Amino acid sequence: MQNKFDNYCELLQKESYKITPQRQIILKTLLDHAEKHLSAEELHYIVKQKDPEIGLATIYRTLEIFDNLNILHKIDFGDGCIRYEFTDQDAHTHHHLICIKCGRVIEVNDDLLETLETWIEKRTQFHITDHQLKFFGYCKNCQ
């Protein structure tokens, strides 16, 4: 994790952003909870435990910076709030299973759509750069 943290800090500096203590706390918190797809409000709640002075506006500004620098990207699971996950340049797209009762999000790392993408590209001459697939249903605890 420290390596990723250092790489993201280098990117921020390269793009002329200061590595403020608040940004460091936010980034470390995001890395510590990378599997959770946090919203700005959820992130703020966790960060406030470490530094009560960090406001929600700071969280939103920092998330916007991270999104613009392609450190994070926004995801809409249809629950009325935007969530964030790290953009991993080395990993191919993964998909999400969203429980409509408890809101749990499960990542599916198998990408079985590559064949379909190739077929669509050949048939339509449309170059696909990305895709998202979300399944909505009930997790095993809510069934």
N, C-alpha and C positions, 0 to 999 in steps of 0.2 A: 504494500500500500504506500509506503514512503516514496518509492520510486515514482508511482503515479502522481502523488502529491507534488513532488519536485518537478516532474514534467509539466504539470498544469501550471505551476508557479512560473516556470520558465516561459511558457506560452503567454501568460498574462504580462510578464515583463517585456517580452518581445513585442507585444501589441500595445505597449506604453500604458499598461494599467499598473497601479501600485498594488503591492502585496500587503494590504492592510491587515491588522489583526482580526478584524471582522471577517474579511474574505477568507483568511486562513481557517478560522473556526467553521465557517459555512462549508468550505471545501472539505475539511476533515470530517465533518458530520455527514456530508453527502457520501464520502468514501466509506465511512463506517456503516452506513445504511444503504449501500448501493443496490441491494436486492429488493428494496421496499417501494420504489416508485413514489417518492414523497411529493406531496403538494407543497406550495409555498407556506401554507398555514401549518402543516404538519412539521415541516422543517423548522419554522419559527418556534414552535412549541419545544422541540428538542434543543435548539440552539439557546433558547432562553435559560435552560438549565445550566448551561456553561457560562453564558454572559448575558445577564438580565438587561443590559443596556442596548443590545442589538434589537432594532425595531423591524417591523414587518416591511416597511419601505426599503430598508437596506437589503432584506432578503430578496424582495422582488427585483431591485436593481442588480444585485449580484447574479441572480438566476438569469436575468436578461443578458448580462455580459457573457456568462458561461454558455448560453444558448447561441449568442452571436459568434462566439469563438469556436463553436462546434465541440465544446467540452460536454455539454448536455444537449438533449433535445426534448421537446415538449411532446407529451402524449395525452390524448383525450380518450378516456375510457367510457365516456358517455354518462358520467356521474356528476356533471356540472362543475368539475374543477380540473385544472390542468395539472398534470403530474410530470415529473422529470426523471430521466434516466441517462446514464452516461452513454456518450457516443463512442463506441469502441470501433476504431478504424479496422482492426484486424478480424473482427467477428462479422459474420453475415447476419442478415436480418433474423430475428427471432420473433416468435408470436406470443400472444397473451391469452390466457383463459381467465375470464372475469366472472366471479360469483355475483349474481344479481341479488343475493340475499345479504351476505356479510361484506361484500366488496373486496374480498381477497383476490389478489392477482398472482397467477402462476405463470412463469415463463416456460415456453416450449422452445427448446433450442434446435430441434430438428426442423430443417427447412425443406419441405417436400415440394415447394412451388418452383424450384429452379427449372424443372422440365417444362412446366406451364409457361414460365417467363420466356424461355427459349422459343417455344412454339408460337407464342403471341408476337414476339419480335420478328420472327421469320415471316409470319403470315401478314402482319400489318406494317412492317418497316417502322415500328415504333420502338425507340430505344428506351428500355425500362432501367431506371437508376435505383429504384427502391420500391418496396411495397410494405404494407402493414396488414396483418390479419388478426382479428380479435374474435374470440368465441365467447359468447355469453351463456351462462347456465348456472348450475349449482355445484359447488365444491362437495367433496365427500362428507364434510362435516354438516352441511346444510341440506343434504338430500333427504 
